[in-house]
Amino acid sequence: MISEFKAPIGHIQSGQTEQLLKKAAESDVISFAGALPSSALFPGAELEEAFARTMAEHSREALQYNWCEGYQPLREQIAAHMSQRGIHAAPDEILVTHGAQQALSLIAKLLVSSADTIALESPTYATAIQAFELQSRNLLDVRRDFDCLHFFMLKEALDRAQPRFLYIIPTGHNPTGGSLSAVERESLVAMTANDGCIVIEDDAYGELQYDRTEQPLKSRENTEHVFYVGSFSKILSPGLRVGWVHAQQKAIIELSRIKQAIDLQTGSLSQLMLSQYLATHPLTDHVRRCLPVYRTRRDAMAVSLRQHFPEEAMWRTPVAGFSFWIKLPDTISAEDLLPEAIAHGVAFDPGCVNFPCERKPNFMRLSFSNQEPQHIEEGIAILGKLVSSKID
Ligand SMILES: Cc1ncc(COP(=O)(O)O)c(C=O)c1O
């Protein structure tokens, strides 16, 4: 009986918005929704070759069950890859997951019971809110403005509510595209360590930095309390569905037990194929090829926004990640604007779902990552005209 289902989680786009975005994705609408990596950048031929080699040389293993913690050579490759981000991890401190999304769910399942409080940046990655809400509805937000976390709010939250963990995206923050400075990272690590608060560091965009390079929290000293979450989705392909958690080995063992109960393991075929790919193609070379393309698209969107958006709208140019976060005048609801925008040929993500607690209607997220510069210019011109028409 439908009435016997548990109450649905709240932080999802409304049914109507979801349907509109799905339809838009299947049409020739210029879509700035979804923060998708550029499909033109997928290394299709190299992955095809890795797949062929996997099937020719390792088909028995690739088609068989594997260990819940992940395919051991891939765990070793991930550990080696993280060392380039300044993180020293042993392969046994890594759990391979179905994307970063599963990593977030598993950590929440491990740490949180329904009475616990979870601290999150506001705004933040919407689907993380969904994952956490399944464990506890007690969400507490800490304001994040692009490159600044409001530390006094965090301190107050730590003192008052003793949250079970703080979820944070220090680099290429989704949705704002900002990154915390080295000084802020230092303070964050010290404050959470002192107050005994676990930190979940989501580094999905950590390698997609355009202007300066910040190192992850987990690369610092005294970060045993930090769970690091990584992903191949934005830097290689989300279709592989491979991400990972790096934490102390005892936590990895517990997380593996939870994962086992949920899906036994991440797909062997994906893991072996990825491992074959990484063995012959340094990922840093691929990322180096992607960065100028994304930077060009970001810059194209920055120029177009300045040209076509009214001065009442506000934004900062992202230093990392895939999206611009636009604040519209209070009188405009981005969700209400979407059907009209799609009718004019442009789609975007309304930002209300990015707020853990009090939803604000007047924000939109515009992802530049999967659009060519000429379509960015065209789409922003249409959107700018529409937004201007709503301002008296
Ligand atoms: C900040 C952040 N974390 C995690 C994810 C999920 O990534 P994955 O595809 O690895 O599950 C996303 C996807 O958009 C994201 O933006």
PDBQT file of the ligand as one rigid body, heavy atoms in Angstrom, charges set to zero:
ROOT
HETATM    1  C1  LIG A 401      30.167  17.056  -4.715  1.00  0.00    +0.000 C 
HETATM    2  C2  LIG A 401      29.751  15.743  -5.296  1.00  0.00    +0.000 A 
HETATM    3  N1  LIG A 401      29.998  14.630  -4.611  1.00  0.00    +0.000 NA
HETATM    4  C3  LIG A 401      29.634  13.422  -5.083  1.00  0.00    +0.000 A 
HETATM    5  C4  LIG A 401      28.990  13.300  -6.284  1.00  0.00    +0.000 A 
HETATM    6  C5  LIG A 401      28.571  11.928  -6.746  1.00  0.00    +0.000 C 
HETATM    7  O1  LIG A 401      29.544  11.405  -7.583  1.00  0.00    +0.000 OA
HETATM    8  P1  LIG A 401      29.549   9.919  -8.099  1.00  0.00    +0.000 P 
HETATM    9  O2  LIG A 401      29.147   9.961  -9.534  1.00  0.00    +0.000 OA
HETATM   10  O3  LIG A 401      30.954   9.461  -7.928  1.00  0.00    +0.000 OA
HETATM   11  O4  LIG A 401      28.597   9.132  -7.275  1.00  0.00    +0.000 OA
HETATM   12  C6  LIG A 401      28.695  14.430  -7.040  1.00  0.00    +0.000 A 
HETATM   13  C7  LIG A 401      27.980  14.325  -8.326  1.00  0.00    +0.000 C 
HETATM   14  O5  LIG A 401      27.513  15.268  -8.896  1.00  0.00    +0.000 OA
HETATM   15  C8  LIG A 401      29.096  15.691  -6.534  1.00  0.00    +0.000 A 
HETATM   16  O6  LIG A 401      28.845  16.822  -7.192  1.00  0.00    +0.000 OA
ENDROOT
TORSDOF 0
